[in-house]
Amino acid sequence: MTATIISGKEVASQIRSELKQEVDQLIQQGVQPGLAVILVGDDPASHSYVKGKEKASIELNFYSEVHRLSADVSEQEVLSLIDRFNRDPKIHGILVQLPLPAHISEKAVIQAIDPQKDVDGFHPVNVGNLYTGLPAFLPCTPHGVIQMLKRSGVQIAGKNAVVIGRSNIVGKPMAQLLLAENATVTICHSRTKDLTSFTKQADILVAAVGRAGTVTADMVKPGAAVVDVGVNRVDGKLVGDCLFDEVSQVAGLITPVPGGVGPMTITMLMYNTVESAKRSLVR
Ligand SMILES: Nc1nc(=O)c2c([nH]1)NC[C@@H]1CN(c3ccc(C(=O)N[C@@H](CCC(=O)O)C(=O)O)cc3)C=[N+]21
């Protein structure tokens, strides 16, 4: 058997064309969605992700501001900039690219963002709202994964879903979103004993570890939907957490890296920014 490859690029461009229409309508109503991105330091990968976000904003006709700050900027300067964006009515979404340099507290920065502009969905208010079923900005990567599955015709309700990874950015919210779709969810992590005994049961397997080669063919239930959230550079090449060539022989559906979850992450950021702009109409 050879898995069907779910193109994140295709699903993303479908969602972006839906968003484009919403943006046109919003602009007619006098609101142009505005996204502010703050990038600290000179990590090349972060610069490349932020370029992608800037490009997507411009394509969708957003108002876009990208602030590239030097690595030695103080935490206070970052907090002041966030405060300015919190009060700026042109800005509906604020994103601070992670990771930050060690002298700047990620916790302090995330908590400084107005929850109503927290389009990453990282603020504790949005996290709490998600966990209690209240309206919230959904974290972009896990939300993108749900959209890819749904738009590829994968039924989630009643399925066994296994998430490998328990980060605040992907693993934990991913599990919560799958639970909200009525999957039976298991979270595995670095201290899990006999990982394969869990992954073998998964109808939906999400790999969010950050280590190439974590998921091998023998760990996958035949016909499973396998979502690869990994972003790893190996010999200058971008690869996921799954051994794609062998896992795709066993899985029913699989997402590639690149061209899978990555483009969806950026698209769901655009989605959240449009949502925020829509909310500003009724505020
Ligand atoms: N506050 C914050 N929010 C984030 O959403 C966030 C972040 N910080 N820090 C880093 C991670 C990583 N991330 C990616 C986005 C797009 C691709 C993407 O589009 N990847 C392309 C390939 C890009 C390439 O070739 O480098 C693909 O998979 O096809 C990947 C990774 C967002 N992140």
The ligand as an ORCA input file, in Angstrom:
! r2SCAN-3c Opt
* xyz 1 1
  N       5.370     32.915     17.763
  C       5.612     31.939     16.902
  N       4.607     31.463     16.130
  C       4.846     30.475     15.219
  O       3.917     30.030     14.510
  C       6.197     29.949     15.083
  C       7.186     30.491     15.911
  N       6.871     31.470     16.799
  N       8.455     30.040     15.848
  C       8.854     28.996     14.918
  C       7.695     28.117     14.500
  C       7.933     27.375     13.190
  N       6.916     27.858     12.269
  C       6.860     27.518     10.916
  C       6.050     28.180     10.021
  C       6.046     27.862      8.670
  C       6.863     26.877      8.178
  C       6.860     26.583      6.705
  O       6.149     27.199      5.933
  N       7.682     25.633      6.234
  C       7.779     25.294      4.828
  C       9.219     25.262      4.360
  C      10.002     26.497      4.689
  C      11.506     26.315      4.465
  O      11.899     25.733      3.427
  O      12.275     26.750      5.333
  C       7.187     23.930      4.590
  O       7.127     23.124      5.532
  O       6.819     23.644      3.451
  C       7.647     26.171      9.055
  C       7.642     26.485     10.408
  C       6.154     28.791     12.899
  N       6.533     28.951     14.178
*
